[in-house]
């Protein structure tokens, strides 16, 4: 599943691994300065804490 995120959404391999692990753990919000602010991935919202 992480490789799908790399191929389809152009996440880095390590970002995709973190995202998939977080989704499996039931995380609904993730803070990252490296990913697009307010992007949604499998019912999880990615937010940049500096915006």
KETORLO-211536 format. One record per atom (N, C-alpha, C, O): residue number from 1; x, y, z; residue in three letters; atom name. Coordinates in steps of 0.1 Angstrom, whole numbers, plus 2048, in hexadecimal, padded with zeros to 3 digits. Layout:
gumar, px, py, pz, lumlo, drenvex
NUM, X, Y, Z, ALA, CA
...
end
This chain:
gumar, px, py, pz, lumlo, drenvex
1, 808, 7F4, 800, UNK, N
1, 800, 800, 800, UNK, CA
1, 809, 80D, 800, UNK, C
1, 805, 817, 7FA, UNK, O
2, 813, 80C, 807, UNK, N
2, 81C, 818, 807, UNK, CA
2, 822, 81B, 7F9, UNK, C
2, 823, 827, 7F6, UNK, O
3, 825, 811, 7F2, UNK, N
3, 82A, 813, 7E4, UNK, CA
3, 820, 819, 7DB, UNK, C
3, 823, 821, 7D2, UNK, O
4, 813, 817, 7DE, UNK, N
4, 808, 81E, 7D6, UNK, CA
4, 809, 82D, 7D9, UNK, C
4, 808, 835, 7CF, UNK, O
5, 80B, 831, 7E5, UNK, N
5, 80D, 83F, 7E8, UNK, CA
5, 819, 845, 7E2, UNK, C
5, 818, 851, 7DE, UNK, O
6, 823, 83E, 7E0, UNK, N
6, 82F, 843, 7DA, UNK, CA
6, 82D, 845, 7CB, UNK, C
6, 830, 84F, 7C5, UNK, O
7, 827, 83B, 7C5, UNK, N
7, 824, 83B, 7B6, UNK, CA
7, 819, 845, 7B2, UNK, C
7, 81B, 84D, 7A9, UNK, O
8, 80E, 845, 7B9, UNK, N
8, 802, 84D, 7B5, UNK, CA
8, 802, 85B, 7BB, UNK, C
8, 7FD, 864, 7B4, UNK, O
9, 808, 85D, 7C6, UNK, N
9, 807, 86A, 7CD, UNK, CA
9, 815, 871, 7CF, UNK, C
9, 816, 87B, 7D4, UNK, O
10, 81F, 86A, 7CA, UNK, N
10, 82D, 86F, 7CA, UNK, CA
10, 832, 873, 7D8, UNK, C
10, 839, 87C, 7DA, UNK, O
11, 82E, 86B, 7E2, UNK, N
11, 834, 86C, 7EF, UNK, CA
11, 841, 866, 7EF, UNK, C
11, 844, 85D, 7E6, UNK, O
12, 84A, 86A, 7F7, UNK, N
12, 857, 863, 7F9, UNK, CA
12, 854, 855, 7FF, UNK, C
12, 84A, 853, 805, UNK, O
13, 85D, 84C, 7FD, UNK, N
13, 85B, 83E, 803, UNK, CA
13, 859, 83F, 812, UNK, C
13, 84F, 839, 817, UNK, O
14, 861, 847, 819, UNK, N
14, 860, 847, 827, UNK, CA
14, 854, 84E, 82C, UNK, C
14, 84D, 84A, 836, UNK, O
15, 84F, 859, 825, UNK, N
15, 843, 860, 828, UNK, CA
15, 837, 856, 826, UNK, C
15, 82E, 856, 82E, UNK, O
16, 837, 84E, 81C, UNK, N
16, 82D, 845, 819, UNK, CA
16, 82C, 83A, 824, UNK, C
16, 821, 836, 828, UNK, O
17, 838, 836, 829, UNK, N
17, 838, 82C, 833, UNK, CA
17, 832, 831, 840, UNK, C
17, 82A, 82B, 847, UNK, O
18, 835, 83E, 843, UNK, N
18, 830, 845, 84F, UNK, CA
18, 821, 846, 84E, UNK, C
18, 819, 844, 857, UNK, O
19, 81C, 84B, 842, UNK, N
19, 80E, 84C, 840, UNK, CA
19, 806, 83F, 841, UNK, C
19, 7FC, 83F, 848, UNK, O
20, 80B, 835, 83B, UNK, N
20, 804, 828, 83C, UNK, CA
20, 803, 823, 84A, UNK, C
20, 7F9, 81D, 84E, UNK, O
21, 80E, 824, 851, UNK, N
21, 80F, 820, 85F, UNK, CA
21, 805, 828, 868, UNK, C
21, 7FE, 822, 870, UNK, O
22, 805, 835, 865, UNK, N
22, 7FB, 83D, 86D, UNK, CA
22, 7ED, 83A, 86A, UNK, C
22, 7E5, 839, 873, UNK, O
23, 7EA, 837, 85D, UNK, N
23, 7DC, 834, 85A, UNK, CA
23, 7D8, 827, 860, UNK, C
23, 7CD, 825, 866, UNK, O
24, 7E1, 81D, 860, UNK, N
24, 7DE, 810, 867, UNK, CA
24, 7DC, 811, 876, UNK, C
24, 7D5, 809, 87C, UNK, O
25, 7E3, 81B, 87C, UNK, N
25, 7E2, 81E, 88A, UNK, CA
25, 7D5, 826, 88E, UNK, C
25, 7D3, 829, 899, UNK, O
26, 7CE, 82B, 883, UNK, N
26, 7C2, 833, 886, UNK, CA
26, 7C4, 842, 888, UNK, C
26, 7BB, 849, 88D, UNK, O
27, 7D0, 847, 883, UNK, N
27, 7D3, 855, 884, UNK, CA
27, 7CA, 85D, 87A, UNK, C
27, 7C9, 858, 86F, UNK, O
28, 7C4, 868, 87F, UNK, N
28, 7BC, 870, 876, UNK, CA
28, 7C2, 87D, 872, UNK, C
28, 7BE, 883, 868, UNK, O
29, 7CC, 882, 879, UNK, N
29, 7D3, 88E, 876, UNK, CA
29, 7E2, 88C, 877, UNK, C
29, 7E7, 886, 881, UNK, O
30, 7EA, 890, 86D, UNK, N
30, 7F8, 88F, 86E, UNK, CA
30, 7FE, 89D, 86B, UNK, C
30, 7FA, 8A4, 862, UNK, O
31, 809, 8A0, 872, UNK, N
31, 80F, 8AD, 870, UNK, CA
31, 81D, 8AA, 869, UNK, C
31, 825, 8A2, 86E, UNK, O
32, 81F, 8B1, 85E, UNK, N
32, 82B, 8B0, 857, UNK, CA
32, 82E, 8BD, 84F, UNK, C
32, 825, 8C3, 849, UNK, O
33, 83A, 8C1, 850, UNK, N
33, 83E, 8CD, 848, UNK, CA
33, 842, 8C9, 83A, UNK, C
33, 844, 8D2, 831, UNK, O
34, 843, 8BC, 837, UNK, N
34, 848, 8B8, 82A, UNK, CA
34, 83D, 8B4, 820, UNK, C
34, 83F, 8B3, 814, UNK, O
35, 831, 8B2, 825, UNK, N
35, 826, 8AE, 81C, UNK, CA
35, 81C, 8BA, 81A, UNK, C
35, 81D, 8C4, 822, UNK, O
36, 814, 8B9, 810, UNK, N
36, 80B, 8C3, 80D, UNK, CA
36, 801, 8C6, 818, UNK, C
36, 7FA, 8BD, 81D, UNK, O
37, 7FF, 8D3, 81C, UNK, N
37, 7F6, 8D7, 827, UNK, CA
37, 7E8, 8D4, 823, UNK, C
37, 7E3, 8D6, 818, UNK, O
38, 7E0, 8CE, 82C, UNK, N
38, 7D2, 8CA, 82B, UNK, CA
38, 7D0, 8BF, 821, UNK, C
38, 7C4, 8BD, 81C, UNK, O
39, 7DA, 8B8, 81D, UNK, N
39, 7D8, 8AC, 814, UNK, CA
39, 7D1, 8A1, 81C, UNK, C
39, 7D4, 89F, 828, UNK, O
40, 7C8, 89A, 816, UNK, N
40, 7C2, 88F, 81C, UNK, CA
40, 7C7, 882, 816, UNK, C
40, 7C8, 880, 80A, UNK, O
41, 7CA, 878, 81F, UNK, N
41, 7CE, 86B, 81A, UNK, CA
41, 7C7, 860, 823, UNK, C
41, 7C9, 85F, 82F, UNK, O
42, 7BE, 859, 81C, UNK, N
42, 7B7, 84E, 823, UNK, CA
42, 7B1, 853, 830, UNK, C
42, 7B3, 84D, 83B, UNK, O
43, 7A9, 85D, 830, UNK, N
43, 7A2, 863, 83C, UNK, CA
43, 7AB, 869, 846, UNK, C
43, 7A7, 86B, 852, UNK, O
44, 7B7, 86C, 843, UNK, N
44, 7C1, 872, 84B, UNK, CA
44, 7C5, 880, 845, UNK, C
44, 7C8, 880, 839, UNK, O
45, 7C4, 88A, 84D, UNK, N
45, 7C8, 898, 848, UNK, CA
45, 7D6, 89B, 84C, UNK, C
45, 7DA, 899, 857, UNK, O
46, 7DE, 89F, 842, UNK, N
46, 7EC, 8A3, 844, UNK, CA
46, 7EC, 8B2, 845, UNK, C
46, 7E7, 8B9, 83D, UNK, O
47, 7F2, 8B7, 850, UNK, N
47, 7F2, 8C5, 852, UNK, CA
47, 800, 8CA, 855, UNK, C
47, 808, 8C3, 85C, UNK, O
48, 804, 8D6, 84F, UNK, N
48, 811, 8DC, 852, UNK, CA
48, 80F, 8E4, 85E, UNK, C
48, 808, 8EE, 85E, UNK, O
49, 817, 8E1, 869, UNK, N
49, 815, 8E9, 875, UNK, CA
49, 81A, 8F7, 874, UNK, C
49, 818, 8FF, 87D, UNK, O
50, 821, 8FB, 86A, UNK, N
50, 826, 908, 868, UNK, CA
50, 81E, 911, 85F, UNK, C
50, 822, 91D, 85D, UNK, O
51, 812, 90C, 85B, UNK, N
51, 809, 914, 853, UNK, CA
51, 7FD, 919, 85B, UNK, C
51, 7F5, 920, 855, UNK, O
end
